[in-house]
Amino acid sequence: MRRKNQYLTSVFLSAALMAPMGALAMRAPQDDHERHEQEEREHRGKVYDRDARAYRDWDEREDRAYRHWLEERHEAYMAYDRLDEKRQREYWKWRHRHEEHEEHEHQ
């Protein structure tokens, strides 16, 4: 009987010690999800400029510039985020050249 009690005690003690480690292990996916959600909130309304390695605001001004780029190329409108990586880079190269021109016009 004593041996059975020792066995049950060790099982319960092991379970009690393992429970907190199991709870900690389960938090990682939730933390990753929360981190991803935070990044999404921070970058909403932003697009990534690979050449500049920076997020840029996508506002009315940027949308006008993008539509102007499409017009110059005689292309129908397509949402920026639907462009492939090569065309996005082409846009940003064009945008950087015209950004300097815009700054001189507004001074």
C-alpha positions in Angstrom: 0.0 0.0 0.0 2.8 2.3 0.9 4.5 1.7 -2.4 1.3 2.5 -4.2 1.0 5.8 -2.4 4.6 6.7 -3.3 3.8 5.9 -6.9 0.7 8.1 -6.9 2.5 10.9 -5.1 5.3 10.9 -7.7 2.8 10.9 -10.6 0.9 13.8 -9.2 4.1 15.7 -8.3 5.5 15.1 -11.8 2.2 16.3 -13.3 2.2 19.4 -11.1 5.8 20.3 -12.2 5.1 19.6 -15.9 1.9 21.7 -16.2 3.6 25.1 -16.0 6.1 24.1 -18.7 3.3 22.9 -20.9 1.5 26.2 -20.5 4.6 28.2 -21.4 5.1 26.0 -24.5 1.6 26.7 -25.7 2.1 30.5 -25.6 4.6 30.8 -28.5 2.1 30.4 -31.4 -0.2 32.9 -29.7 2.7 35.3 -29.2 3.7 34.9 -32.9 0.1 35.6 -33.9 -0.1 38.7 -31.7 3.2 39.9 -33.1 2.0 39.4 -36.6 -1.2 41.3 -35.8 0.8 44.1 -34.4 3.0 44.3 -37.5 -0.1 44.3 -39.7 -1.5 47.2 -37.7 1.7 49.1 -37.9 2.0 48.6 -41.7 -1.6 49.1 -42.7 -1.7 51.7 -45.5 2.0 51.1 -46.2 3.9 49.3 -48.9 7.4 47.9 -48.9 10.0 49.6 -51.2 12.6 46.9 -51.6 15.3 49.1 -53.1 15.0 51.6 -50.2 14.4 48.7 -47.7 11.7 50.8 -46.1 7.9 50.9 -45.7 6.3 53.9 -47.5 2.9 55.4 -46.8 0.4 54.6 -49.5 -1.8 57.7 -49.3 -3.6 59.9 -51.9 -0.4 61.4 -53.1 1.2 58.0 -53.7 -1.9 56.7 -55.4 -1.8 59.7 -57.8 1.8 59.1 -58.5 1.2 55.4 -59.2 -1.7 56.2 -61.5 0.5 58.7 -63.3 3.2 56.0 -63.8 0.6 53.7 -65.2 -0.6 56.4 -67.6 2.9 57.1 -68.8 3.3 53.4 -69.6 -0.2 53.3 -71.3 -1.3 50.6 -68.9 -4.7 49.9 -67.4 -5.1 50.4 -63.7 -4.1 47.4 -61.6 -3.8 47.6 -57.8 -0.2 48.0 -56.7 -0.3 45.0 -54.5 -1.3 42.8 -57.4 1.9 43.7 -59.4 4.7 41.2 -59.5 7.9 42.1 -57.7 9.7 43.2 -60.9 7.0 45.7 -61.7 6.8 47.0 -58.2 10.6 47.7 -58.3 10.1 49.5 -61.7 7.5 51.7 -60.1 9.8 52.6 -57.1 12.7 53.4 -59.4 10.4 55.7 -61.4 9.0 57.1 -58.2 12.4 57.9 -56.7 13.4 59.8 -59.9 10.1 61.8 -59.9 10.1 62.4 -56.2 13.1 64.7 -56.6 11.3 66.5 -59.4 8.2 66.9 -57.2 10.2 68.4 -54.4 11.7 71.0 -56.7 8.2 72.0 -58.0 6.8 72.5 -54.4 9.6 74.8 -53.2 
